[in-house]
Amino acid sequence: MGAHLPTGWNGRRARCREGPRILGLSADLEVNVRVAIAQIITGREPERNLDLVRDLARQAKAGGAALVVFPEATMRAFGNSLLDIAEPLDGPWATQLRSIAAELGIVIVAGMFTPGSAGVGARKVRNTLLVTGPGVDASYDKIHLYDAFGFAESDTVDAGTQPVTFDVDGVTFGLATCYDVRFPDLFTENAERGALVNIVCASWGAGPGKVDQWKLLSRARAADSTTFVLACGQGDPASVGLETKGSAPTGVGHSAVVSPFGEVLTELDGAPGLLFADLDPAVVTDARAKLPVLANRHKF
């Protein structure tokens, strides 16, 4: 499967142009940080996928974003071998990602694979989000592994153990990956560590009801934690005429920005695209004053 650039789109809320469709959202309150979500369809070749990152990150920067989020498995799409391309956080792919972020002056969040355990006959990788850019260098290893719907991620991936947050322009972001979105405690823990925004990078599995589940869970986690949720998924391969085989989760699209009240503020469909949102921390403050679920919750 090759990597695919977003195509033009004549959507009602987009600027019509050659290249990716771009959706915009402007907050009514004072803008504190502009973010972008890049919904792409990656393929087998890490270098080609890095070209996608470079192109979309450049467009995100041109659109005024301080941070751009790419999906899980940006380095290589699921359904391909992972052991042969897994590399440490100072390896060549990660180093090139850092160079792109530094050159453009933008924070990039992207999914890659790092080496895991090396037991006899059981080498594994870690499903890692790398965050890099001005003043930021962090990584998160996916905690909840996708052993569901006929797929066993734990056969080839080691689980992470620790939540991770980072700051951009004075706003704290928390990290999560795909199947993590089914587990509210990670999102509320990120919020207790100061996160006003939770980022979920995914390569969601297709199937009956799966798009609805992705939407529902993204909205629920925003309301659970009274944070904005940036839900960034791989696009649906079928949207660009690609056939998928097997049970590997290769994406369904429907990336979205969700408010702390669980309202979808802006959303893509299945095809590749780029969307922007202006996030104001005052919106989170207001939500937590009106709906103090973090303050009211009990730990058992």
C-alpha positions in Angstrom: 0.0 0.0 0.0 1.5 3.4 -1.0 1.2 6.6 1.0 -1.5 8.9 -0.3 -1.7 12.7 -0.3 -5.1 14.3 0.4 -7.0 15.3 -2.7 -9.0 18.4 -3.5 -12.4 18.8 -2.0 -15.3 21.2 -2.7 -16.8 21.1 0.8 -19.0 23.9 2.0 -16.7 24.8 4.9 -13.4 24.3 3.1 -11.3 26.5 1.0 -11.4 25.0 -2.5 -7.9 24.4 -3.8 -5.6 21.9 -5.3 -4.1 19.7 -2.6 -5.7 18.7 0.7 -9.2 19.9 1.8 -8.8 22.2 4.7 -11.5 22.8 7.3 -11.2 25.7 9.7 -12.7 26.5 13.1 -12.4 29.9 14.9 -13.2 30.2 18.6 -15.4 33.1 19.7 -13.2 33.7 22.7 -9.6 34.9 22.6 -7.4 32.5 20.7 -4.5 31.0 22.6 -3.2 28.1 20.4 -4.0 27.1 16.9 -3.7 23.4 16.1 -4.0 21.2 13.0 -5.0 17.6 12.5 -3.6 15.9 9.4 -5.6 12.9 8.4 -3.4 10.9 6.0 -3.2 7.3 4.6 0.2 5.9 5.1 1.8 3.0 3.3 4.7 0.6 3.7 7.6 2.9 3.0 8.7 5.1 5.9 10.4 7.6 3.7 7.3 8.2 1.6 5.3 8.6 4.7 7.8 11.1 6.0 7.2 13.1 2.7 3.5 13.2 3.7 4.4 14.6 7.1 6.7 17.2 5.6 4.0 18.4 3.1 1.1 18.5 5.6 3.3 20.1 8.4 4.3 22.8 5.9 0.6 23.5 5.2 -0.3 23.4 8.9 2.5 26.0 9.6 1.3 28.2 6.7 -2.2 28.0 8.2 -0.9 29.4 11.5 -0.8 26.2 13.6 1.6 25.9 16.5 1.0 22.1 16.6 0.0 19.5 14.0 -1.1 16.0 14.9 -0.6 13.0 12.6 -2.1 9.5 13.2 -0.9 6.3 14.8 1.3 4.3 12.4 2.5 7.4 10.5 5.9 5.6 10.1 4.4 2.5 8.5 0.8 1.4 8.0 -0.4 -1.6 10.0 -0.6 -4.8 7.9 3.1 -4.6 7.2 6.0 -5.9 9.2 7.1 -3.6 12.0 10.3 -5.2 13.5 12.4 -4.3 10.5 11.6 -0.6 10.7 11.4 -0.1 14.5 14.1 2.3 15.6 15.1 4.2 18.8 13.9 7.7 19.4 17.3 9.0 18.1 17.2 6.9 15.0 17.1 8.2 11.4 13.3 8.4 10.9 12.8 10.2 14.2 15.8 12.5 13.5 14.3 13.5 10.2 10.9 14.2 11.9 12.7 16.4 14.4 14.4 18.2 11.5 11.1 18.9 9.8 9.7 20.3 13.0 12.7 22.4 13.7 12.9 23.8 10.1 9.2 24.8 10.1 9.1 25.9 13.7 6.0 23.7 14.5 5.4 21.0 17.1 4.6 17.6 15.4 2.9 14.6 17.0 3.3 11.4 14.9 3.1 7.7 15.4 6.2 5.5 15.0 7.5 2.2 16.2 10.4 1.8 18.6 12.2 -1.4 19.7 10.5 -3.4 22.5 11.5 -6.6 24.3 14.0 -9.0 22.7 13.2 -12.3 24.4 14.0 -15.5 22.7 11.7 -15.9 19.7 9.6 -13.0 20.9 11.0 -9.8 19.6 8.5 -6.9 19.9 8.1 -3.2 19.2 6.5 -0.4 21.0 3.7 1.7 19.5 5.1 5.2 20.2 4.0 8.7 19.7 6.9 11.1 19.2 6.3 14.8 20.0 8.9 17.2 18.7 9.3 20.8 17.9 10.2 24.2 19.5 10.8 23.6 23.2 9.2 20.1 23.1 10.7 16.6 22.9 8.5 13.9 24.4 7.3 10.4 23.6 4.4 8.2 24.7 4.2 4.4 24.4 0.6 3.1 23.9 -0.6 1.6 27.1 -3.8 -0.4 26.1 -3.0 -2.8 23.3 -5.6 -3.7 20.7 -6.4 -7.3 21.4 -9.9 -7.2 20.0 -12.0 -7.8 16.9 -9.8 -10.6 15.7 -6.5 -8.6 16.0 -3.8 -9.3 18.7 -1.5 -6.3 18.9 0.2 -7.8 22.0 1.6 -10.5 19.8 4.1 -8.0 18.3 3.9 -4.9 20.6 4.9 -4.2 24.2 2.6 -2.0 26.2 3.7 1.3 27.7 3.1 2.0 31.4 3.0 5.8 31.9 0.8 8.7 30.9 2.6 11.6 29.2 1.8 15.3 28.9 3.6 18.2 27.3 3.2 22.0 26.9 2.8 24.2 23.8 2.3 27.9 24.2 1.3 27.5 27.8 -1.3 24.9 27.1 -0.9 21.3 28.5 -1.7 18.4 26.1 -2.1 14.7 27.1 -1.5 11.8 24.8 -3.4 8.6 23.9 -3.3 6.1 21.1 -6.2 4.4 19.4 -7.5 1.6 21.7 -6.6 3.8 24.7 -9.8 5.8 23.8 -11.9 3.0 25.3 -10.3 3.6 28.7 -11.5 6.8 30.5 -9.0 6.7 33.3 -6.1 7.7 31.0 -7.9 10.8 29.9 -8.9 11.9 33.4 -5.4 11.2 34.6 -4.0 13.4 31.9 -6.5 16.1 33.0 -5.4 15.8 36.6 -1.8 16.3 35.4 -2.9 19.6 33.9 -4.0 18.7 30.4 -6.6 21.0 28.8 -6.4 19.0 25.5 -6.2 15.3 25.0 -4.7 14.0 21.7 -5.8 10.6 20.4 -3.8 9.3 17.4 -5.4 6.3 15.8 -5.4 3.8 13.0 -9.0 2.6 13.7 -10.2 -0.8 12.6 -13.0 -0.9 10.0 -16.2 -2.9 10.5 -19.9 -2.6 11.3 -20.5 0.2 13.8 -16.8 1.0 14.1 -17.0 4.6 12.8 -19.9 5.3 15.2 -17.8 3.8 18.1 -14.9 6.1 17.2 -17.1 9.2 17.2 -18.9 8.2 20.4 -15.7 7.4 22.3 -14.0 10.6 21.3 -16.9 12.6 22.5 -17.3 10.6 25.7 -13.6 11.1 26.6 -13.9 14.8 26.1 -16.9 15.0 28.5 -15.2 12.6 31.0 -12.2 14.8 31.3 -13.6 18.2 30.4 -10.8 18.6 27.9 -10.7 19.4 24.2 -10.1 16.1 22.3 -8.1 16.1 19.1 -9.0 12.8 17.5 -6.7 12.1 14.6 -7.2 8.9 12.6 -5.7 7.4 9.5 -8.0 8.0 6.6 -10.1 5.2 5.1 -8.0 3.4 2.3 -11.3 2.8 0.5 -11.7 6.6 0.1 -8.8 6.6 -2.4 -9.6 3.2 -4.0 -7.3 1.0 -1.9 -8.3 -2.5 -1.0 -7.4 -3.7 2.4 -6.9 -7.3 3.4 -6.8 -9.1 6.7 -7.8 -7.8 10.1 -5.1 -5.1 10.6 -6.6 -1.7 11.6 -5.8 0.6 8.7 -8.1 3.5 9.4 -11.7 4.8 8.9 -11.0 8.6 8.9 -13.5 10.9 10.8 -10.8 12.9 12.6 -12.4 15.6 14.7 -12.0 18.3 17.3 -14.4 17.8 20.2 -15.2 20.4 22.9 -15.0 19.8 26.7 -18.7 19.3 26.7 -18.5 16.5 24.1 -19.7 18.6 21.1 -18.0 17.9 17.7 -16.7 21.3 16.6 -15.3 20.2 13.3 -14.8 16.9 11.6 -13.5 15.2 8.4 -15.1 12.3 6.6 -13.2 9.2 5.5 -10.9 10.8 2.9 -7.5 12.5 3.7 -7.6 16.1 4.8 -6.3 18.8 7.0 -8.3 20.7 9.6 -7.6 23.6 11.9 -8.9 24.6 15.3 -8.3 27.6 17.6 -8.3 26.4 21.2 -9.0 28.7 24.1 -8.2 27.5 27.7 -11.1 29.6 28.9 -13.5 27.2 27.3 -12.1 24.4 29.5 -12.3 26.6 32.6 -15.9 27.3 31.8 -16.7 23.7 31.2 -15.1 22.6 34.5 -17.0 25.3 36.4 -20.4 24.2 34.9 -19.6 20.4 34.9 -17.1 19.7 37.7 -16.8 15.9 37.0 -13.1 15.9 37.8 -13.6 17.6 41.2 -16.7 15.4 42.0 -15.4 12.0 40.9 -14.4 9.2 43.4 -11.6 6.8 43.1 -12.4 3.3 44.3 
